């Protein structure tokens, strides 16, 4: 049933008045409902991984976790936006420099796995579009030249501030234990 059928036989002045009243009452209510409704969320997998530890096996587990998350997103045809933030001891996984004389010096376990871990990280950066950030406070603390970092690793002033920023933007926080 149309509005014109409902108002058939109604005086024109009454129909106009009723129309204006409905606009005044319903328009603000509809506007309020629209503004109160949450923005349409997409299904993007937004995750930030935090690496501030020295253990190569734990770091390897982090890379595996990132890869598994992306594989799952791909299988579900979901987009992803994954960040890896390296802070403190995480700098060990951002360079081939042995970092001798620093608290972050490479040990035998890291030296044995460095090429493998570097290759996996580069694949995540280049093929899987994982964004990798290194805390510049950590880099400056040990006077490591920027040109000694792996390609594709960006610097942020503070790694923990970057993590907090991403969490405010709705990214899930993961730290492999």
N, C-alpha and C positions, 0 to 999 in steps of 0.2 A: 504494500500500500504506500503510495507516494504522499508527500506533504500536501501537494495540491488537492489530492483526493480527501485528505483529512480535513482540510480547510474549506472544502466546497460548501457553499451556502453560508459561509461566515462572512460578515461584513469586512470589507477591505481594510478599514481602519483598525479592526481588531487583529487581523492577520499580520499587519505591519507591526503593530504594538507587540504581539506575541513573538514575532521574529526578532525584534530589537531586544526584547527581554531575554530570549534564549541566547542571543549573541553575548549579551552582558554577563549572563550567568555561566554559560558553558565555556566561552572562550578563555577566561582566566583559569578555570578548572583544568581545561585541556592543556593550557600552557604550563601550569604547575605540574601536571602529571608528566609532561614531556621533559621538563627540566629536572624533575626528581628521578626519572628513570636513569639507571646507570648507562654509561656509554656502552655500545655494543662491543663486548669483548671478543677478541679473536682468539684463536687456538694456538698462537705462537708459543713454543716452549722457550721461555726466557729464564736463563739460569746463569749464575755467576759462581765459578769455582774459585776457592781460596787456597793458595799454596804458600805456606810460610814455614815449611819443614824441610829437612835435609835428606830424608830417606828416599833413595831412588825407587825402591819397591812400592812405597806409598805413592810416589809421583806417577809411577807406571799405572797403578790402580786408578789414579785420577784421570789419566789419558784414556784408559779403557772405559771408565764411566762416561766420559764425554762422548766417546765414540758410540757407546751403547745407547745413550740418550738420543743422539742424532739418528742412529739406525732405527730406533723406535718411532721417532717423529716421521722419518721417511716412509716407514711401513704404513703409518696412519695418514700419510699425505698431509702432514702438518708442517708449517714453517718452524724454524728455530732461530734463536739469537743467543749464542753461548759466548760467555766471556770467561777468561782465565786470568786471574790476577796473582802475580808473583810478588811476594813481600819477604823481606829478611832472607832466610835460607833459600827461598824460592829462586833467588838470583842464580843459584848454582845450575838451574835448568834453562837459563837464558843465554848462556855463553859457553864457548869452548875454553875460555881462559881458566887456568887452574886455581885462580884466586888465592895464590900462596900468600901467606902472611896476613890473611884476613880471617875473621871468624867463620867464613863461608868456604874455606879451602876444600877443593875436591879431595875425596878419599878414594880408596881402591874400589869400593862398590860402585861409586859414580863413574870412575874412569872406565870400568869394565862395560858399563851400559850406556855411556854417553852417546855414541853414534846411533844406537837403536832409539833412545829416548828423543834425541834431536830429530831423527827422521819421522817419528810418529807425530811430534809436535808440528813439524813443517807440513805434514800431510793435513793435519787438522786446520792449520792456518790457510794453506793454499787451496785445498780441495773442499773442506767442510766449512770454510768461512768463520772459523772460531777467531774471536778477537782476543789477543793476548796483550796484557798490560804489565809493565814492570814498575815497581815503586822507585821513583827517581831519588827519593831520600836514601834508599838502600844503596843505589848505584853510586851516589855522590859520597856516601859514608866511606866507601872503599876506593874511591877515585878510579872507577872502571870507566874507560873510554866508551862513548856511545857506539863507536864503530866496532866494538867487540861483541855487541849483542847480535843474536840471530836475526836474520831478516824477518820482517813481519811483526816484530815485537815493538809495541808502542810504549812510550814513557808517560806516566802520570805522576804528578807531584807526590801524592800520597796514595799508596795502594789501598789502605783501609778506607780512606775517603772515597775512592772510586767504588769500592764494594758497597759502602753506605749509600752512595748516590744511586747505584743500580738497584739496591733493595728498595729505595724510595720510589723508584720507577716500576716496581712490581716484579723484579727478578727474584727467583728462588735462590737461596744461598746454600751451597753445598761445600763441605770440606770432608774429604775422604780420610777416615781414621785408620 
